[in-house]
């Protein structure tokens, strides 16, 4: 009887050891139906002896007819020598088969090869968004939805094209400046000269008319100041700092008489019989302006 008990105990240990060495895998979807391109999850679990080395499929594995998107792996749990692993795969399908099936393997690594444990296949049903249409159907009877609302579209700037256009325009500008730069500079210089001369004539004539209407040394002084500032701008010489004598000696002797006449008006406070001295200054300025214009044109 004792031997029978020992034999029974030995058989029980062998049975338990055999059971503990099994690798159990399970896989299933979290939904029963799926739409085109809609993410769905596939749960894969494995229970195995702690001494085993088990691997789950990664992103390089073919999940056909599904496409892999990502996975979430949970840390291994071990209790009484038995380990438990689980992974959640996020997949999507772009096939339109009404029934789509998936079974995934779990690999047990050994020294020379590996054992593969395959889950039972789980099924999902493809949910069609558009029903099957008959072969012949009038266009006005098609089950189409009309939407005439404006849908804004993001504006994309074509940077390469913009850079090419910018480079072309820059080359054109450089070429034009090389070919016509001198003419362009002359044009704007002459335009500035004419505008400045016309402004001087307007202000100078206005001051002389005011002086003729009622003599005043102050008005005479402001008139000669207008003339000196313009001559300084035109000739790039410090007319406003020159005395009458310095202007006569360094610039032109013909300016001596009209400038002395203006000095008598200002410092002697004597009203002249005529204002011809200002006309002489104005005429001298016109000649200087014409000479400057010719210099620019032929420079």
MIFI-865460 format. One record per residue (C-alpha): chain; x, y, z. Coordinates in steps of 0.001 Angstrom, whole numbers, plus 500000, padded with zeros to 6 digits. Example, Ala and Ser with C-alpha at 12.3 -4.5 7.8 and 13.67 -1.06 7.14 Angstrom:
2
ROLO, A, 512300, 495500, 507800
ROLO, A, 513670, 498940, 507140
This chain:
299
ROLO, A, 500000, 500000, 500000
ROLO, A, 502905, 502333, 500777
ROLO, A, 504399, 501634, 497339
ROLO, A, 501071, 502442, 495731
ROLO, A, 500994, 505761, 497591
ROLO, A, 504552, 506557, 496432
ROLO, A, 503651, 505733, 492829
ROLO, A, 500567, 507938, 493035
ROLO, A, 502612, 510837, 494448
ROLO, A, 505256, 510444, 491716
ROLO, A, 502608, 510517, 488974
ROLO, A, 501083, 513652, 490530
ROLO, A, 504467, 515431, 490577
ROLO, A, 505136, 514483, 486948
ROLO, A, 501701, 515788, 485952
ROLO, A, 502195, 519078, 487798
ROLO, A, 505690, 519527, 486343
ROLO, A, 504400, 518880, 482837
ROLO, A, 501597, 521382, 483341
ROLO, A, 503974, 524022, 484701
ROLO, A, 506160, 523768, 481588
ROLO, A, 503332, 524722, 479217
ROLO, A, 503278, 528058, 477389
ROLO, A, 499755, 529396, 477126
ROLO, A, 499007, 532245, 474696
ROLO, A, 495822, 534121, 474029
ROLO, A, 494927, 536857, 471529
ROLO, A, 491739, 538777, 470849
ROLO, A, 490353, 542054, 469454
ROLO, A, 488675, 544617, 471653
ROLO, A, 485825, 545154, 469140
ROLO, A, 483685, 543035, 466857
ROLO, A, 483437, 545449, 463924
ROLO, A, 485865, 547878, 462350
ROLO, A, 485723, 550716, 459800
ROLO, A, 488224, 551529, 457079
ROLO, A, 491344, 553073, 458639
ROLO, A, 489837, 553051, 462122
ROLO, A, 492286, 552047, 464907
ROLO, A, 491489, 548881, 466850
ROLO, A, 493369, 547044, 469575
ROLO, A, 494571, 543431, 469677
ROLO, A, 495435, 542006, 473103
ROLO, A, 498170, 539356, 473243
ROLO, A, 499010, 537528, 476499
ROLO, A, 501363, 534694, 477406
ROLO, A, 501757, 532574, 480544
ROLO, A, 504957, 530527, 480790
ROLO, A, 507532, 529141, 483232
ROLO, A, 509843, 531749, 484692
ROLO, A, 512925, 530029, 483236
ROLO, A, 511712, 530465, 479651
ROLO, A, 512712, 533356, 477415
ROLO, A, 509680, 534505, 475455
ROLO, A, 509433, 537149, 472738
ROLO, A, 506385, 538912, 471255
ROLO, A, 506080, 540219, 467649
ROLO, A, 507441, 543719, 467061
ROLO, A, 506728, 546369, 464414
ROLO, A, 508652, 544389, 461749
ROLO, A, 506186, 541515, 461917
ROLO, A, 503495, 541269, 459239
ROLO, A, 500070, 541827, 460810
ROLO, A, 498252, 541354, 457472
ROLO, A, 495505, 542104, 456644
ROLO, A, 496073, 544782, 459293
ROLO, A, 498759, 547465, 459510
ROLO, A, 500774, 548086, 462647
ROLO, A, 500512, 551532, 464274
ROLO, A, 501970, 551137, 467759
ROLO, A, 502154, 548804, 470753
ROLO, A, 502028, 549043, 474527
ROLO, A, 504038, 546522, 476507
ROLO, A, 503339, 545741, 480165
ROLO, A, 506012, 544657, 482632
ROLO, A, 506357, 540940, 483261
ROLO, A, 504633, 539623, 486374
ROLO, A, 505977, 536436, 488030
ROLO, A, 504184, 534420, 490721
ROLO, A, 505314, 531020, 492054
ROLO, A, 507681, 530488, 489126
ROLO, A, 505084, 531320, 486465
ROLO, A, 505506, 534543, 484412
ROLO, A, 502783, 536567, 482717
ROLO, A, 503354, 538997, 479795
ROLO, A, 500891, 541117, 477861
ROLO, A, 501011, 543518, 474926
ROLO, A, 498325, 545711, 473373
ROLO, A, 498807, 546301, 469630
ROLO, A, 497070, 549198, 467922
ROLO, A, 496263, 548222, 464342
ROLO, A, 494245, 549533, 461411
ROLO, A, 492848, 547922, 458285
ROLO, A, 492589, 549297, 454783
ROLO, A, 491178, 546111, 453301
ROLO, A, 487471, 545832, 452530
ROLO, A, 486990, 542103, 453162
ROLO, A, 483853, 541610, 455195
ROLO, A, 485546, 539146, 457560
ROLO, A, 489125, 539778, 458665
ROLO, A, 491080, 537329, 460832
ROLO, A, 494269, 537639, 462865
ROLO, A, 496330, 535184, 464925
ROLO, A, 499693, 536191, 466414
ROLO, A, 502644, 534039, 467512
ROLO, A, 504694, 534050, 470686
ROLO, A, 508266, 532783, 470386
ROLO, A, 510101, 530713, 472994
ROLO, A, 513852, 531062, 472506
ROLO, A, 516058, 527980, 472855
ROLO, A, 519747, 527345, 472289
ROLO, A, 519570, 526292, 468643
ROLO, A, 516072, 527215, 467536
ROLO, A, 512802, 528585, 468851
ROLO, A, 509318, 527298, 469439
ROLO, A, 506320, 529177, 468120
ROLO, A, 503017, 529278, 469961
ROLO, A, 500138, 530654, 467895
ROLO, A, 497004, 532172, 469372
ROLO, A, 493592, 531099, 468233
ROLO, A, 492419, 533293, 465360
ROLO, A, 490089, 536142, 466285
ROLO, A, 487718, 537760, 463815
ROLO, A, 486363, 541255, 463191
ROLO, A, 483700, 542245, 460700
ROLO, A, 484331, 545090, 458284
ROLO, A, 481669, 547788, 458482
ROLO, A, 480936, 549347, 455085
ROLO, A, 480122, 553035, 454985
ROLO, A, 478603, 552900, 451494
ROLO, A, 476274, 550130, 450500
ROLO, A, 476703, 548134, 447317
ROLO, A, 475354, 549992, 444288
ROLO, A, 473683, 548269, 441348
ROLO, A, 475576, 548209, 438066
ROLO, A, 473123, 550517, 436325
ROLO, A, 471735, 553493, 438224
ROLO, A, 470760, 556949, 437075
ROLO, A, 473048, 559731, 438237
ROLO, A, 470191, 561609, 439880
ROLO, A, 469422, 558486, 441913
ROLO, A, 472912, 557991, 443311
ROLO, A, 472965, 558206, 447124
ROLO, A, 475342, 561169, 447123
ROLO, A, 475481, 563968, 449646
ROLO, A, 475750, 567536, 448356
ROLO, A, 477836, 570058, 450203
ROLO, A, 478431, 573469, 448611
ROLO, A, 479918, 575078, 451724
ROLO, A, 483345, 576626, 451315
ROLO, A, 486131, 574589, 452881
ROLO, A, 489176, 576736, 453639
ROLO, A, 492453, 575312, 452366
ROLO, A, 495768, 576187, 453948
ROLO, A, 497855, 578420, 451691
ROLO, A, 501292, 576968, 450993
ROLO, A, 504087, 579240, 449874
ROLO, A, 506270, 577796, 447136
ROLO, A, 509616, 578812, 448632
ROLO, A, 511859, 577336, 445891
ROLO, A, 509876, 579150, 443198
ROLO, A, 509952, 582374, 445238
ROLO, A, 513733, 582118, 445672
ROLO, A, 514215, 581575, 441925
ROLO, A, 512052, 584608, 441082
ROLO, A, 513924, 586685, 443689
ROLO, A, 517294, 585659, 442262
ROLO, A, 516186, 586521, 438718
ROLO, A, 514912, 589948, 439810
ROLO, A, 518146, 590611, 441695
ROLO, A, 520215, 589742, 438618
ROLO, A, 518036, 592046, 436492
ROLO, A, 518497, 594914, 438971
ROLO, A, 522280, 594383, 439081
ROLO, A, 522500, 594249, 435284
ROLO, A, 520395, 597416, 434932
ROLO, A, 522555, 599202, 437480
ROLO, A, 525745, 598184, 435672
ROLO, A, 524373, 599306, 432307
ROLO, A, 522336, 602352, 433311
ROLO, A, 523557, 603208, 436818
ROLO, A, 525469, 606303, 435697
ROLO, A, 522472, 607647, 433771
ROLO, A, 520175, 606946, 436684
ROLO, A, 522456, 608811, 439094
ROLO, A, 522664, 611776, 436698
ROLO, A, 518903, 611832, 436294
ROLO, A, 518210, 612012, 440014
ROLO, A, 521048, 614493, 440620
ROLO, A, 519676, 616846, 437949
ROLO, A, 516173, 616433, 439285
ROLO, A, 517376, 617383, 442758
ROLO, A, 519290, 620407, 441390
ROLO, A, 516261, 621747, 439527
ROLO, A, 513944, 621237, 442489
ROLO, A, 516377, 622984, 444856
ROLO, A, 516894, 625902, 442400
ROLO, A, 513169, 626436, 441928
ROLO, A, 512683, 626439, 445693
ROLO, A, 515447, 629052, 446090
ROLO, A, 513971, 631335, 443405
ROLO, A, 510554, 631153, 445011
ROLO, A, 511814, 632013, 448518
ROLO, A, 514275, 634666, 447298
ROLO, A, 511703, 636449, 445095
ROLO, A, 509199, 636405, 447938
ROLO, A, 511751, 637998, 450290
ROLO, A, 512649, 640733, 447725
ROLO, A, 508988, 641561, 447114
ROLO, A, 508518, 641923, 450857
ROLO, A, 511588, 644170, 451029
ROLO, A, 510294, 646368, 448187
ROLO, A, 506924, 646670, 449889
ROLO, A, 508531, 648078, 453019
ROLO, A, 512242, 648380, 453644
ROLO, A, 513598, 646675, 456726
ROLO, A, 517225, 645786, 457574
ROLO, A, 515984, 642522, 459062
ROLO, A, 514246, 641545, 455813
ROLO, A, 517391, 642488, 453868
ROLO, A, 519459, 640267, 456167
ROLO, A, 517069, 637307, 455802
ROLO, A, 517160, 637754, 452002
ROLO, A, 520950, 637598, 451831
ROLO, A, 520889, 634594, 454197
ROLO, A, 518597, 632744, 451764
ROLO, A, 521045, 633484, 448951
ROLO, A, 524134, 632391, 450947
ROLO, A, 522548, 629094, 452056
ROLO, A, 521597, 628194, 448525
ROLO, A, 525032, 629114, 447162
ROLO, A, 526588, 626983, 449900
ROLO, A, 524424, 624020, 448831
ROLO, A, 525114, 624579, 445140
ROLO, A, 528897, 625013, 445298
ROLO, A, 529710, 623126, 448535
ROLO, A, 531520, 626237, 449824
ROLO, A, 530853, 627850, 453246
ROLO, A, 529134, 630996, 451973
ROLO, A, 527303, 631514, 455267
ROLO, A, 530652, 631843, 457052
ROLO, A, 532291, 634103, 454485
ROLO, A, 532348, 637885, 454847
ROLO, A, 531661, 640127, 451841
ROLO, A, 535389, 640622, 451347
ROLO, A, 536124, 636873, 451463
ROLO, A, 533368, 636135, 448951
ROLO, A, 534724, 638806, 446589
ROLO, A, 538293, 637549, 446897
ROLO, A, 537672, 633788, 446835
ROLO, A, 534587, 633426, 444669
ROLO, A, 534026, 636312, 442267
ROLO, A, 534908, 639992, 442143
ROLO, A, 531614, 640793, 440445
ROLO, A, 529856, 640046, 443730
ROLO, A, 531703, 642858, 445547
ROLO, A, 529420, 645778, 444570
ROLO, A, 526020, 644087, 445196
ROLO, A, 527176, 642596, 448520
ROLO, A, 528504, 645994, 449747
ROLO, A, 525165, 647516, 448842
ROLO, A, 523343, 644859, 450883
ROLO, A, 525758, 645445, 453817
ROLO, A, 524804, 649152, 453828
ROLO, A, 521148, 648148, 454036
ROLO, A, 521794, 645801, 456948
ROLO, A, 524464, 647540, 459029
ROLO, A, 523901, 651144, 457919
ROLO, A, 520130, 650649, 457993
ROLO, A, 519915, 652771, 454825
ROLO, A, 517144, 652213, 452324
ROLO, A, 518580, 651932, 448775
ROLO, A, 517230, 653801, 445779
ROLO, A, 516910, 650516, 443884
ROLO, A, 517154, 646826, 444686
ROLO, A, 519287, 646017, 441654
ROLO, A, 521940, 644425, 443903
ROLO, A, 519568, 641534, 444688
ROLO, A, 518841, 641104, 440984
ROLO, A, 522591, 640901, 440340
ROLO, A, 522941, 638225, 443026
ROLO, A, 520042, 636323, 441501
ROLO, A, 521583, 636482, 438042
ROLO, A, 524939, 635271, 439383
ROLO, A, 523174, 632347, 441033
ROLO, A, 521426, 631381, 437782
ROLO, A, 524773, 631285, 435976
ROLO, A, 526268, 629111, 438715
ROLO, A, 523260, 626798, 438509
ROLO, A, 523600, 626409, 434721
ROLO, A, 527298, 625629, 435065
ROLO, A, 526509, 622986, 437682
ROLO, A, 523913, 621396, 435416
ROLO, A, 526416, 621176, 432572
ROLO, A, 528995, 619601, 434889
ROLO, A, 526536, 616914, 435919
ROLO, A, 525412, 616196, 432357
ROLO, A, 528957, 615764, 431069
ROLO, A, 530496, 614376, 434242
